[in-house]
Amino acid sequence: MIRVLVTKKDNSISKIELRGHADYAEEGKDIVCAGVSACFLGALGAIKDEKSVSYSYEKGQGKVEVITELSSYDQTVLDVLYRQLELIATSYPKFIRIKNERN
C-alpha cells in the first residue's frame, strides 16, 4: 500500500511524503504506482522556484517539502498534486491511503 502523509501549515501544504508500493499488480504493470509516480514527478517538474522546496524521489519513496514561502503558482502545484492523489485514493482505496496532519 502507498501511504501519503500531507502536512499543512496555515491551510497551505508544507510537505507531501509518499512511502511504499501499491501492490495492485506486478512490477512494471502496476497502474496505481505508475499514476502516483506520474503525478508526483509532474508536480516536481511544474514547480517554478526550485529553491523554495527540497525534494527527493526514489523507487517506493518520495518527498517534497517547502523550505521558504511559495509563490501562489507553486502552492497551486502542490494543491493539484494533493487533489490528484486524493482522486487515485478514491478509485483505489485498498492500495493508497492519505493521512493529513497540521504543523
C-alpha positions as CSV (number, residue, x, y, z in Angstrom):
1,M,0.0,0.0,0.0
2,I,1.1,3.5,-0.8
3,R,1.0,5.8,2.2
4,V,0.8,9.5,1.7
5,L,1.4,12.0,4.5
6,V,0.3,15.6,3.8
7,T,1.3,18.2,6.3
8,K,-0.4,21.6,6.2
9,K,0.5,24.8,8.0
10,D,-2.0,27.7,7.9
11,N,-4.1,25.9,5.3
12,S,-1.1,25.6,2.9
13,I,0.7,22.4,2.1
14,S,4.1,22.3,3.7
15,K,5.1,18.7,2.9
16,I,3.9,15.7,1.0
17,E,5.6,12.3,1.7
18,L,5.0,9.1,-0.3
19,R,6.0,5.7,1.0
20,G,5.5,2.1,-0.1
21,H,4.2,0.3,-3.1
22,A,0.6,-0.2,-4.2
23,D,0.9,-3.9,-5.0
24,Y,-2.0,-3.6,-7.3
25,A,-0.2,-5.6,-9.9
26,E,3.3,-7.0,-10.6
27,E,6.1,-4.5,-11.0
28,G,6.0,-2.8,-14.4
29,K,2.2,-3.3,-14.7
30,D,1.1,-1.5,-11.5
31,I,-1.2,1.3,-12.7
32,V,-1.6,2.7,-9.2
33,C,2.1,3.1,-8.7
34,A,2.5,4.5,-12.2
35,G,-0.2,7.0,-11.6
36,V,1.1,8.2,-8.3
37,S,4.7,8.4,-9.7
38,A,3.5,10.4,-12.8
39,C,1.5,12.9,-10.6
40,F,4.4,13.3,-8.2
41,L,7.1,13.8,-10.9
42,G,4.9,16.0,-12.9
43,A,4.4,18.3,-9.9
44,L,8.1,18.4,-9.2
45,G,8.6,19.4,-12.9
46,A,6.0,22.1,-12.7
47,I,7.4,23.9,-9.7
48,K,9.0,27.1,-10.9
49,D,11.0,28.2,-7.9
50,E,13.0,25.1,-7.1
51,K,14.9,26.9,-4.4
52,S,11.7,27.1,-2.3
53,V,11.4,23.4,-1.9
54,S,13.5,20.4,-1.1
55,Y,12.6,17.1,-2.7
56,S,13.7,13.5,-3.1
57,Y,12.4,10.6,-5.1
58,E,13.4,7.0,-5.5
59,K,11.5,3.8,-6.0
60,G,8.9,3.5,-3.3
61,Q,9.6,6.9,-1.7
62,G,9.1,10.5,-2.5
63,K,9.0,13.7,-0.6
64,V,8.6,17.4,-1.4
65,E,8.9,19.9,1.5
66,V,8.5,23.7,1.5
67,I,11.6,25.5,2.7
68,T,10.7,29.1,2.1
69,E,7.4,30.8,1.3
70,L,5.9,29.5,-2.0
71,S,4.5,31.6,-4.8
72,S,0.8,31.2,-5.3
73,Y,1.6,29.3,-8.5
74,D,3.9,26.8,-6.7
75,Q,1.3,26.4,-3.9
76,T,-1.3,25.6,-6.5
77,V,1.0,23.0,-8.0
78,L,1.1,21.2,-4.6
79,D,-2.6,21.6,-4.2
80,V,-3.2,20.0,-7.6
81,L,-0.8,17.1,-6.7
82,Y,-2.8,16.6,-3.4
83,R,-6.1,16.5,-5.3
84,Q,-4.7,14.1,-7.9
85,L,-3.6,11.8,-5.1
86,E,-7.0,12.0,-3.5
87,L,-8.7,11.0,-6.7
88,I,-6.4,8.0,-7.1
89,A,-7.1,7.0,-3.4
90,T,-10.8,7.3,-4.0
91,S,-10.6,5.0,-7.0
92,Y,-8.1,2.5,-5.4
93,P,-8.7,2.7,-1.6
94,K,-7.1,-0.7,-0.9
95,F,-3.8,0.5,-2.5
96,I,-3.3,4.1,-1.4
97,R,-4.1,5.9,1.8
98,I,-3.7,9.6,2.6
99,K,-3.2,11.0,6.1
100,N,-3.4,14.7,6.8
101,E,-1.7,16.4,9.7
102,R,-1.3,20.0,10.8
103,N,2.0,21.6,11.6
